[in-house]
Amino acid sequence: MLRATITKRFPAGPESAGFTLNVEFEAAPGVTVLYGPSGSGKTLTLDVIAGFVAPDTGRILLNDRILFDSGAHVHLPPRDRMCGYVFQNYALFPHMTVRANLAFAANRLPRLERHRRIAELLDRFRIADLAGRFPHELSGGQKQRASIARSLIAEPGVLLLDEPANGLDAALRADLHSIIMEIRQSLSIPILLVTHNPDECFVLADRVLVFDAGAVLHRAAPGELLRNPNTANVARLLGGFNIYEAEVITLDPGRQTSRIRLLDSEIDGPHLRGCFKGDRVALCARPEELRIATRPGANRIRADLARVTERPQCIRADFGNELLVDTPRQEWSELKEAGERDGWWIELPATALRQIAKK
């Protein structure tokens, strides 16, 4: 278990704004994804845990071993923290072969154990035939596997991955994801993975920490994030949500339903917590939860098709006004023909609308 309470301040300069990282979290064995935009403090968090940056205040424990404690004046150097770190640029020593890179990381192990571990990891990550090559002779995917192997050779207590799929094509990214999931299954250690790619986040994460401006806005399992992003800011950072502001027309607490005005139409809404008639409320829904129709009906809003985008698993239709709808490809041709003839209606089921905070 990794436990971290971190505060690190960077004062404003003549040509730079100030920045404060202020986060507190726990990471159990499994993959904890640090998700958020560039500049939100994700990589800085890894650097602090690894010991490359000292916080101003805080405490970091790995399996109840203190790595940093500002109150007790403990600050272990990186070499003593048992943190495996895979950097964005791989950070392989350019003058060393792949085997020599691994040997350097294993220099504290007994000689026979060192040779055994090197052979095991070269084979495990399918780079045994590359052991004599230098980093400049490797592809991006090969460098990535070599970097991960090096980070694991000393059997770390935590694995830190800083945007490991950055720059990889789709096939290599899928291969990397398989490697990370295999590590997750075989090693009972916390894995902290930094990304700003939502697909990667939901593919790999057991738990997600949503970062923005140096703070953790929300923390949840991937499925829970999809069901309830909690705030409009988190929904925007995750992407893939339609976000609306609606007016409360009526409330029925007994039936846990409501009636709302949304996009100039009155429709049935979900149970709304802490609201009164006349209040404005923020709601969200995912594009795959909305449905395209070609005639009026319950909870349907008249719309005009603005753009169609081909996606790997579906057709995304954009009707403007935060009306993005994902439709199965096999249904689109029939819907398109009827819509162009009879007009478009978008159905927003009350169960698809989820209340979120505005901030």
DRENPA-84963 format. One record per residue: y, z negated, x of N, C-alpha, C in turn; residue in three letters. Coordinates in steps of 0.001 Angstrom, whole numbers, padded with zeros to 6 digits, always signed. Atoms other than C-alpha are relative to their C-alpha. Example, Ala and Ser with C-alpha at 12.3 -4.5 7.8 and 13.67 -1.06 7.14 Angstrom:
<rs>
-001190+000000+000890-004500-007800+012300+001200+000000+000900ALA
-001190+000060-000820-001060-007140+013670+001090-000730-000770SER
</rs>
This chain:
<rs>
-001193+000000+000847+000000+000000+000000+001249+000000+000886MET
-001288-000032-000681+003468+000895+001257+001051-000555-000945LEU
-001103+000552+000781+006413-001156+000023+001277+000158+000803ARG
-001236-000262-000729+009957-000179+000929+001215-000351-000845ALA
-001331+000236+000549+013423-001489+000148+000979+000425+001092THR
-000787-000651-001051+015956+000623+002029+001441+000186-000441ILE
-001411-000351+000176+019733+000769+002262+000512+000546+001328THR
-000561-000633-001193+021327+003156+004751+001281+000721-000394LYS
-001302-000585+000330+025011+004102+004673+000496+000888+001135ARG
-000681-000882-000942+026739+007014+006364+001446+000124-000482PHE
-001392-000051+000459+030533+006670+006187+000540+001423-000012PRO
-000653-001306+000061+032735+009607+005295+000704+000289+001328ALA
-000696-000435-001206+034122+011588+008221+001105+000969-000337GLY
-001101-000937+000252+037032+014009+008640-000444+001241-000785PRO
+000466-001219+000671+034878+016907+007415-001323-000229-000734GLU
+001254+000280+000697+031992+015164+005663+000182-001153-000968SER
-000040+001069+000997+031517+013040+002592-000934-001123+000414ALA
+000897+001114-000247+029942+009616+002770-001281+000139-000790GLY
+001290-000038+000696+026338+009089+001725-000674-001353+000152PHE
+000739+001257-000026+024332+006003+000821-001383+000206-000584THR
+001374+000033+000496+020558+005825+000511-000300-001429-000412LEU
+000295+001340+000518+019595+002879-001672-001202+000119-000932ASN
+001222-000209+000781+015972+002985-002821-000959-001171+000187VAL
+001068+000996-000045+013132+000613-003596-001206+000572-000722GLU
+001188-000568+000641+009574+001749-004307-001260-000510+000678PHE
+001331+000263-000537+005855+001200-003772-000795+001292-000054GLU
+000875-001167-000011+003306+003853-002846-001424-000465+000280ALA
+001411+000356-000136-000376+003184-003425-000755+001174+000611ALA
+000789-001143-000457-003194+005315-001960+000017+001122-001032PRO
-000207-001156+000861-002859+008817-003366+001288+000682+000406GLY
-001179-000803-000337+000003+011300-003391+001195-000451-000826VAL
-001286+000311+000617+003492+010023-004163+000986+001083+000422THR
-000933-001088-000295+005907+012942-004407+001431-000504-000100VAL
-001440+000250+000027+009562+012477-003490+000645+001322-000377LEU
-000493-001262+000555+011142+015150-005665+001499-000092-000238TYR
-001428-000019+000264+014768+016157-005862+000679+001102+000784GLY
-000721-001078-000672+017460+018546-004636+000224-000299+001478PRO
-000338+000188-001403+018373+019084-000992+001187-000952+000114SER
-001085+000938-000209+020586+016318+000331-000064-001250-000841GLY
+000093+001167+000886+019294+013674-002085-000574-001229+000703SER
+000489+001151-000748+017780+011440+000629-001499-000052+000197GLY
+001466+000019-000083+014095+012437+000569-000482-000053+001456LYS
+000416-000021-001408+013660+013347+004244+000505-001238+000732THR
-000527+001221-000611+015892+010448+005263-000920-001181-000288LEU
+000935+001072+000348+013486+008128+003430-001234+000045+000901THR
+001143-000116-000905+010562+009489+005470+000371-000432+001415LEU
-000426+000342-001364+012542+009139+008708+000168-001505+000176ASP
-000152+001456-000059+013342+005512+007891-001368-000671+000059VAL
+001346+000586+000005+009694+004717+007133-000685+000211+001349ILE
+000636-000311-001278+008556+006437+010333+000649-000714+001176ALA
-000675+000732-001069+011092+004477+012388+000980+000813+000801GLY
-000961-000836-000720+013301+007377+013502+001446-000361-000345PHE
-001322+000456+000429+016262+005955+011559-000127-001450-000436VAL
+000019+001417+000379+017032+002241+011210+000888-000217-001220ALA
-000844+000308+001163+018246+001087+007775+001061-001041+000369PRO
-000981+001076-000167+021306-001128+007482-000603-001321-000467ASP
+000691+001174+000519+019352-003583+005360-001287+000454-000676THR
+001218-000321+000740+015923-003767+003771-001248-000533+000663GLY
+001303+000466-000465+012247-004319+004365-001028+001091-000283ARG
+001062-000987+000160+009291-001984+004891-001314-000636+000429ILE
+001323+000550-000301+005675-003166+004721-001057+001060-000245LEU
+001144-000891+000150+002525-001119+005239-001259-000847+000093LEU
+001188+000862+000088-000625-002933+004122+000324-001419+000472ASN
-000495+001350-000292+001331-006219+004398+000397-000201+001464ASP
-000481+000070-001390+002272-005425+008005+001471+000409-000005ARG
-001436-000264+000035+006042-005570+008542+000366+001063+001033ILE
-000502-001044-000891+007454-002346+009990+001490-000179+000278LEU
-001439+000235-000140+011086-003263+009386+000390-001149-000911PHE
-000549+001090+000796+012870-006380+008186+001347-000365+000596ASP
-001338+000246-000537+016614-006639+008596+000274-001491+000137SER
-000241+001435-000054+016602-010372+007882-000706-000670+001170GLY
+000774+000579-001102+013913-011134+010468+000204+000757+001309ALA
-000303-000807-001191+015274-008552+012950-001261+000643+000581HIS
+001200-000737-000413+011984-006636+013046+000255+001483-000182VAL
-000146-001459+000073+012148-002927+013835-001005+000622+000965HIS
+001034-000564-000860+008887-001516+015168+000350+001432+000389LEU
-000241-001393-000394+009217+001702+017191-001003+000921-000685PRO
+000891-000939+000703+007655+004850+015689-001442-000013+000504PRO
+001361-000071-000558+004663+004761+018053-000891-001145-000470ARG
+000776+001170+000424+003612+001353+016681-000141-000107-001518ASP
-000023+000127+001468+003953+002097+012958-001234+000568-000688ARG
+001187-000618+000603+000716+004050+012368+000385+000909-001166MET
-000449-000978+000997+002594+006728+010418-000315+001400+000502CYS
+000184-001410-000300+001320+010299+010479+001117+000795-000649GLY
-001186-000709+000511+004286+012662+010090-000178+001496+000241TYR
+000013-001461-000091+004177+016405+009349+001413+000474-000303VAL
-001396-000388+000123+007667+017783+009951+000132+001396-000612PHE
-000251-001318+000585+009255+020784+008249-000235+001116+001009GLN
+000135-001042-001028+009266+022705+011538-001266-000167+000832ASN
+001306+000255-000616+005753+021463+012483+000098-000898+001238TYR
-000253+000859-001173+007147+019892+015734-001190-000047+000956ALA
+001043-000095-001018+004163+021038+017818+000662+000211+001364LEU
-000577-000176-001332+004860+020793+021559-000245+001439+000456PHE
+000178-001437-000277+005496+024434+022553-000740+000292+001301PRO
+000638-000227-001298+004145+024021+026120-001451-000466+000021HIS
+001373+000487+000073+000825+022560+024921-000818+000871-000944MET
+000910-000670+000922-002186+024244+023362-000237-000885-001223THR
+000333+000780+001194-003416+023136+019945-000837-001218+000393VAL
+000847+001114-000420-006085+020990+021605+000828-001058+000736ARG
-000819+000946-000754-003544+019423+023947+000959-000755-000915ALA
-000849+000687+000971-001230+018651+021020-000762-001129-000680ASN
+000805+001034+000645-004032+016770+019305-000347-001119+000984LEU
+000354+001002-001002-005026+015021+022535+001173-000935+000285ALA
-001179+000833-000241-001464+013797+023066+000139-001045-001107PHE
-000126+000938+001123-001429+012228+019579-001109-001039-000003ALA
+001152+000922-000011-004792+010564+020298-000115-000756+001314ALA
+000113+000557-001355-003924+009206+023740-000302-001496+000021ASN
+000307+001433+000033-004369+005591+022615-001465-000276-000330ARG
+001410+000186+000330-007967+006161+021555-000846+000005+001271LEU
+000933-000097-001141-010885+005579+023970-000415+001456+000223PRO
+000229-001393-000385-011874+008751+025798-001037+000693-000892ARG
+001042-000638+000808-015120+009454+023918+000433+000141-001456LEU
-000490-000064+001378-013527+008621+020555+001046+001084-000141GLU
-001037-001033+000030-010605+010889+021412-000622+001393-000092ARG
+000655-001320+000025-012884+013860+022129-000708+000233-001331HIS
+000694-000147+001284-014908+013190+018979+000972+000339-001111ARG
-001000-000229+001053-011796+013036+016772+000604+001388+000115ARG
-000589-001338-000174-010317+016198+018270-000956+001067-000512ILE
+000985-000989+000451-013526+018156+017688-000149-000035-001523ALA
+000166+000148+001444-013855+016761+014168+001158+000647-000767GLU
-001161-000512+000727-010312+017688+013121+000222+001488+000243LEU
-000064-001441-000233-010342+021107+014788-000933+000730-000958LEU
+000970-000615+000908-013420+021892+012732+000423-000183-001457ASP
-000353+000316+001387-012173+020199+009550+001121+000900-000522ARG
-001147-000807+000427-008943+022212+009471-000120+001462+000431PHE
+000325-001395-000301-010593+025470+010596+000915+000582+001079ARG
-000830-000484-001104-008638+025757+013826-000730-000144+001340ILE
+000756+000152-001240-011465+025289+016363+000131+001252+000874ALA
-000123-001228-000784-011167+028953+017386+001426+000260+000470ASP
-001397-000119-000436-007414+028420+017913+000371-001095+000992LEU
-000291+001191-000804-007739+025331+020130+000711+000319+001302ALA
-000620-000356-001268-006657+027190+023278+001313+000741-000131GLY
-001254-000737+000191-003628+028880+021734+001210-000935+000031ARG
-001267+000729+000036-000003+027823+022073+000660+000218-001356PHE
-000612-000123+001329+002179+027267+018999+000617+001366-000306PRO
-000629-001295+000276+004043+030570+019412-001034+001097-000280HIS
+001063-000965+000263+000679+032346+019118-000676-000227-001350GLU
+000586+000346+001299-000063+030828+015691+000849+000520-001140LEU
-000736-000323+001227+000876+031930+012178+000542-001283-000609SER
-000560+001169+000668+002807+029622+009870-001078-000908-000580GLY
+001071+000802+000579-000339+028505+008073-000830-000704+001061GLY
+000754+000610-001088-002165+027873+011349+000775-001154+000635GLN
-000832+001098-000520+000756+025804+012669-000040-001201-000947LYS
+000009+001075+000969+000728+023820+009452-001293-000802+000083GLN
+001280+000699-000097-002984+022996+009728-000089-000794+001303ARG
+000014+000715-001278-002581+022064+013394+000886-001245-000063ALA
-000919+001136+000117+000361+019805+012548-000620-001117-000842SER
+000656+001005+000840-001587+018036+009782-001136-000663+000772ILE
+001087+000564-000795-004605+017607+012075+000547-000993+001016ALA
-000587+000903-000987-002382+016062+014747+000474-001294-000651ARG
-000521+001200+000663-000819+013672+012219-001104-000959-000419SER
+001103+000833+000483-004258+012400+011158-000903-000515+001110LEU
+001003+000267-001036-005982+012113+014521-000101-001476+000363ILE
+000024+001426-000345-005000+008476+015146-000276-000885-001212ALA
+000345+000724+001230-006105+007466+011610+001162-000860-000482GLU
-001203+000745+000404-002660+006511+010284-000205-000777-001284PRO
+000029+000779+001235-002004+003993+007543+000762+000656-001120GLY
-000745-000752+000999+000350+006387+005742+000248+001393+000564VAL
-000266-001375-000406+000819+010171+005850+001297+000457-000651LEU
-001302-000455+000470+004358+011577+005556+000069+001514+000162LEU
-000036-001464+000004+004700+015267+004616+001372+000469-000472LEU
-001350-000441+000340+008175+016812+004692-000003+001486-000334ASP
+000032-001374+000504+008126+019991+002554-001039+000831+000754GLU
+001026-000659-000812+004798+021095+004063-000242+001457-000371PRO
+000231-001384+000416+004665+024347+002052+001204+000893+000234ALA
-001218-000768-000220+008128+025470+003118-000291+001230+000866ASN
+000176-001235-000759+008003+029118+004241-001375+000624-000102GLY
+001340-000567+000141+004362+029685+003276-000066+000918-001216LEU
+000171-000879+001155+003321+032541+001008-000929-000671-001017ASP
+000740+000621+001107+001466+031914-002256-001427-000363+000395ALA
+001392+000263-000385-002033+032170-000735-000089-001175+000964ALA
+000018+001105-000958-001238+029853+002184+000420-001311-000661LEU
-000420+001209+000713+000515+027431-000172-001181-000581-000782ARG
+001175+000469+000742-002602+027238-002349-001020-000621+000946ALA
+000919+000546-000998-004706+026672+000779+000475-001372+000470ASP
-000558+001291-000412-002365+023871+001887-000213-001058-001069LEU
+000206+000950+001090-002565+022245-001532-001449-000489-000036HIS
+001411+000400-000034-006358+022256-001265-000254-000989+001132SER
+000155+000914-001137-006120+020580+002154+000535-001380-000353ILE
-000601+001287+000356-003803+017871+000816-000870-000747-001007ILE
+000857+000647+000981-006079+017194-002146-001302-000499+000649MET
+001205+000449-000709-009082+016975+000217+000301-001265+000795GLU
-000400+001213-000729-007195+014451+002366+000112-001170-000976ILE
-000152+001051+001012-006347+012493-000778-001357-000575-000408ARG
+001320+000461+000427-010019+012340-001751-000743-000753+001106GLN
+000795+000554-001091-011345+011426+001702+000635-001207+000670SER
-000690+001101-000663-008697+008965+002926+000723-000862-001037LEU
-000648+000902+000953-007582+005927+000957+001292-000544+000619SER
-001290+000382-000567-004011+005906+002292+001112+000575-000871ILE
-001144-000606+000702-000572+006466+000743+000396+001315+000687PRO
-000508-001283-000491+000609+010067+001124+001343+000233-000674ILE
-001338-000266+000534+004354+010614+000702+000345+001449+000307LEU
-000254-001426-000157+005196+014267+000131+001373+000340-000557LEU
-001342-000411+000413+008751+015610-000019-000032+001449-000474VAL
-000119-001370+000484+009434+018687-002129+001148+000100-000990THR
-000912-000259+001108+012045+020263-004365-000561+001123-000869HIS
+000690-001014+000793+009484+022635-005887-000730-000694-001147ASN
+000633+000722+001113+008536+021441-009400-001476+000329-000170PRO
+001421-000353+000138+005241+023375-009448-000838-000793+000996ASP
+000717+000774-001012+004150+021724-006196-000062-001472-000378GLU
-000065+001386+000435+005239+018382-007556-001099-000311-001012CYS
+000954+000296+001070+003055+018608-010660-001439+000323+000393PHE
+001348-000314-000466+000072+020148-008836-000578-001152+000816VAL
+000512+000933-000995-000186+017429-006183+000182-001475-000339LEU
-000420+001405+000121+001404+014221-007433-000946-000850-000846ALA
+000525+001062+000851-000296+011093-008646+001155-000756-000642ASP
-001203+000663+000478+003180+009619-009039+001199+000702+000598ARG
-001195-000729-000425+006659+011100-008775+001191-000954+000042VAL
-001290+000667-000104+009889+009534-007537+001063+001090-000031LEU
-001046-001019+000134+012842+011637-008718+001263-000501+000698VAL
-001158+000371-000807+015642+011444-006137+001226+000809-000403PHE
-001270-000709+000113+019294+012320-006571+001090-000887+000590ASP
-001152+000692-000582+022349+011316-004518-000362-001356+000600ALA
+000375+001210-000706+020472+008694-002520-000651-001083-000827GLY
+000613+000996+000878+018850+006910-005464-001220+000598-000690ALA
+001149-000424+000800+015574+007056-007397+000410-000096-001471VAL
-000428-000019+001400+016565+008142-010914-001122-000394-000953LEU
+001123+000242+000920+013102+007879-012438-001282+000030+000810HIS
+001314+000006-000652+009506+007184-011440-001061+000003-001080ARG
+001023-000128+001042+006460+008213-013431-001126+000881+000504ALA
+001078-000956-000247+003141+010022-013396+000453+001374-000479ALA
-000448-001344+000390+003481+013833-013707-000060+000267-001496PRO
+000121-000232+001438+002188+013943-017277+001050-000742-000795GLY
-001021+000789+000684+004569+011196-018326+001382+000636+000165GLU
-001283-000683-000231+007498+013073-016752+000165+001188-000941LEU
-000072-001153+000901+006654+016153-018793+000216-000437-001444LEU
-000164+000480+001369+006427+014108-021974+001363-000645-000211ARG
-001264+000715+000161+009546+012071-021314+000740-000078+001331ASN
-000764+000044-001248+011977+012881-018476+001025-001131+000047PRO
-000806+001220+000052+013998+009827-019590+001496+000261-000128ASN
-001435-000302+000086+017497+011270-018972+000220+001501+000127THR
-000348-001415-000126+019254+014619-019140+000064+000410+001470ALA
-000068-000318-001428+019859+014459-015379-001384+000268+000569ASN
+001365-000191-000489+016145+014076-014661-000585+001287-000564VAL
+000500-001235+000616+015295+016874-017110+000562+001225+000716ALA
-000610-001136-000713+017749+019197-015338-000573+000143+001400ARG
+000552-000067-001347+016398+018292-011909-001433+000537-000006LEU
+001370-000489+000103+012813+018935-013013-000038+001463-000389LEU
-000003-001363+000496+013759+022197-014672-001028+000180-001107GLY
+000990-000291+001027+011826+023785-017517+000192-000735-001306GLY
-000282+000678+001262+013440+021713-020269+001186+000670-000685PHE
-001169-000314+000821+015687+022856-023093+000666-001328-000353ASN
-000735+001253+000247+018379+020184-023491+001054+000249-001068ILE
-000904-000183+001135+020369+019762-026703+000801-001268-000274TYR
-000716+001126+000585+023022+017552-028187-000008+000196-001512GLU
+000143-000105+001454+022453+016838-031876+000756-001130-000681ALA
-000654+001023+000822+024194+014905-034638-001018-000574-000968GLU
+000924+000666+000913+022229+012344-036647+000548+000115-001422VAL
-000396-000146+001404+022393+013212-040371-000570-001166-000825ILE
+000633+001130+000694+019897+010695-041780-001108-000562+000881THR
+001080+000665-000718+017334+008215-040452-000977-000596-001007LEU
+001026+000604+000843+014043+007119-042024-000910-000835+000895ASP
+000794+000838-000906+012722+004183-039935-001418-000231-000497PRO
+001333+000246+000532+009793+003643-042284-000965+001111+000347GLY
+000865-001147-000317+008416+007125-041723+000170+000454+001446ARG
-000305-000331-001392+009806+007251-038157+000364+001476+000151GLN
-000509-001365-000048+011611+010520-038809+001518-000041-000107THR
-001452-000110+000120+015185+011739-038883+000342+001407-000472SER
-000534-001321+000321+017319+014626-040022+001212+000185+000902ARG
-001053-000202-000995+019621+016134-037408+000645+001375-000164ILE
-000670-001301-000082+022172+018908-036984-000036+000443+001461ARG
+000193-000506-001346+021291+021002-033949+000268+001503+000000LEU
-000371-001415-000081+022790+024376-032976+000432+000527-001370LEU
-000580-000375+001301+024648+024499-036324-001036+000138-001104ASP
+001034-000025+001040+021393+024088-038279-000507-001415-000230SER
+000536+001312+000325+019987+021058-040101-001515+000082-000011GLU
+001458-000041-000126+016368+020346-039169-000550-001423+000041ILE
+000658+001293-000157+013830+017510-039122-000025-000373+001484ASP
+000017+000480-001373+014013+015373-036003-001010-001107+000190GLY
+000955+001071-000287+011897+012715-034291+000583-001360-000358PRO
-000501+001364+000107+012188+008962-034581+001023-000221+001114HIS
-001080+000177-000964+015488+008072-032870+000282-001480+000185LEU
-000179+001414-000309+015832+004719-031164+001488-000320+000160ARG
-001353+000509-000212+019085+002793-031407+001110+000894-000512GLY
-001003-000941+000511+020909+005459-033423+000408-000354-001425CYS
-000509+000150+001356+023012+005416-036580+000477+001360-000503PHE
-000489-001231+000595+024139+008085-038974+001339+000382+000615LYS
-001231-000490-000603+026837+010231-037366+000012-000049+001518GLY
+000060+000071-001464+025807+009432-033777-000344+001367+000585ASP
+000427-001161-000773+025455+012163-031169-001137-000450+000916ARG
+001184+000394-000752+022096+012122-029401-000460+001182+000852VAL
+000541-001028-000880+020609+014033-026453-001502+000120-000221ALA
+001415-000287+000224+017220+015673-027016-000449+001070+000992LEU
+000533-001073-000844+014940+017852-024916-001331+000471-000559CYS
+001299-000572+000376+011940+020108-025473-000379+001013+001066ALA
+000452-000976-000987+009824+022256-023177-000183+001368-000653ARG
+000084-001350+000571+009785+026052-023655-001341+000319-000644PRO
+001309-000305+000576+006043+026124-024343-000236-000729-001318GLU
+000168+000742+001243+006518+023675-027241+000748+000639-001165GLU
-000706-000723+001058+008861+025988-029182-000801+001243-000376LEU
+000751-001157+000475+007561+028889-031231+000945+001069-000545ARG
-000768-001137+000518+008915+032340-032027-000559+000393-001363ILE
+000399-000462+001337+008852+033390-035681+000892+001185-000385ALA
-000770-001173+000437+010114+036459-037522+000450-000125-001444THR
-000524+000235+001360+011056+034868-040843+000466-001453-000078ARG
-000467+001385+000145+012863+031696-042002-001147-000935-000349PRO
+000997+001003+000325+010914+028464-042395+000472-001367+000440GLY
-000361+001372-000342+010870+024731-041770+000290-000115+001492ALA
-000408+000266-001394+012689+023690-038592+000173+001272+000829ASN
-000228-001262-000704+013530+027298-037721+001490+000328+000041ARG
-001405-000328-000238+016863+028442-036280+000116+001480+000312ILE
-000251-001426-000235+018195+031991-036387+000524+000202+001419ARG
-000397-000214-001386+018602+033442-032878-000012+001491+000329ALA
-000035-001380-000487+019286+036654-030973-000600+000043+001397ASP
+000669-000107-001288+017085+037709-028086+000962+000542+001051LEU
-000907-000411-001075+019055+037920-024841-000740+000620+001177ALA
+000687-000487-001194+016467+038461-022126-001463-000398-000059ARG
+001439+000280-000084+012728+038610-021487-000406+000011+001468VAL
+000450+000106-001384+011098+037503-018226-001519-000091+000043THR
+001447+000063-000213+007534+038191-017136-000302-001174+000935GLU
+000444+001112-000822+005905+035014-015796-001508+000076+000173ARG
+001438-000149-000256+002404+034576-014339-000886-000336-001194PRO
+000872+000462+001073+000997+032719-017369+000504+000325-001393GLN
-000586-000182+001327+003288+033790-020203+001176+000958+000068CYS
-001272-000715+000122+006326+035708-021409+001072-001025-000354ILE
-001103+000902+000322+009589+033752-021327+001113+000790-000676ARG
-001064-000641+000766+012089+034790-024004+001215-000927-000028ALA
-001247+000770-000058+015689+033625-023629+000878+000422-001180ASP
-000830-000262+001166+017658+033357-026861+001381-000647+000134PHE
-001281+000667-000203+020679+031605-025313+000018-001374-000649GLY
-000166+001325+000629+021953+028170-026400-001163-000941+000288ASN
+001135+000858-000366+019116+026411-024508-001220+000256-000880GLU
+001190-000378+000760+016506+028291-026506-000859+000919+000864LEU
+000986-000702-000807+013961+029305-023877-001366-000267-000605LEU
+001308+000137+000643+010525+029962-025361-001048+000711+000844VAL
+001130-000596-000712+007270+030560-023471-001083+000360-001010ASP
+000955-000515+000979+004839+032695-025447-001190+000620+000721THR
+001165-000648-000606+001259+033708-024587+000162+001517+000036PRO
-000196-001435-000198+001220+037256-023255-000642+000837-001101ARG
+000718-000793+000993-001324+038452-025804+000695+000011-001362GLN
-000700+000051+001282+000976+037440-028692+001333+000736+000036GLU
-001369-000464-000116+004183+038937-027342+000235+001378-000627TRP
-000217-001365+000503+003719+042624-028264+000213+000015-001508SER
-000130+000061+001457+003222+041843-031959+001296-000692-000410GLU
-001240+000714+000307+006106+039332-031995+001219+000871+000290LEU
-001136-000840-000392+008430+041757-030216+000261+001087-001046LYS
-000154-001063+000997+007787+044538-032696+000566-000551-001310GLU
-000481+000600+001248+008313+042237-035720+001419-000528+000154ALA
-001319+000550-000218+011367+040565-034194+001075+001065+000044GLY
-000975-001090-000070+013127+043814-033433+000235+000617-001376GLU
-000121-000574+001347+012480+044896-037009+000648-000986-000971ARG
-000400+000950+001034+013075+041686-038991+000952-001097+000479ASP
-000841+001065-000538+015090+039439-036650-000845-001124+000572GLY
+000697+001064-000726+014220+036339-034642+000344-001371-000566TRP
-000185+001404+000382+013721+032716-035661-000783-000846+001005TRP
+000657+000904-000947+012882+029877-033302-000328-001302-000706ILE
+000438+001241+000627+010840+026953-034588+000012-001128+001025GLU
-000066+001193-000842+011622+023558-033052-000734-001132-000719LEU
+000725+001081+000685+008867+021165-034221+000618-001356+000331PRO
-000576+001321-000224+010138+017621-034662-000755-000754+001091ALA
+000799+000706-001012+007270+016393-032469+000288+000491+001421THR
-000331-000544-001326+008496+018608-029603+001327-000527+000520ALA
-001324+000485-000389+011988+017045-029603-000110-001463+000432LEU
+000095+001353-000543+012241+013954-027402+001398-000522+000341ARG
-001296+000627-000259+015182+011605-027201+000121-000366+001471GLN
-000266+000364-001394+016699+011215-023739+001420-000562+000090ILE
-001360+000491-000249+019721+009410-022341+000831+001146+000564ALA
-000861-001101-000433+022728+011597-021571+000161+000034+001509LYS
-000174+000043-001454+022918+010428-017947-001317-000285+000681LYS
</rs>
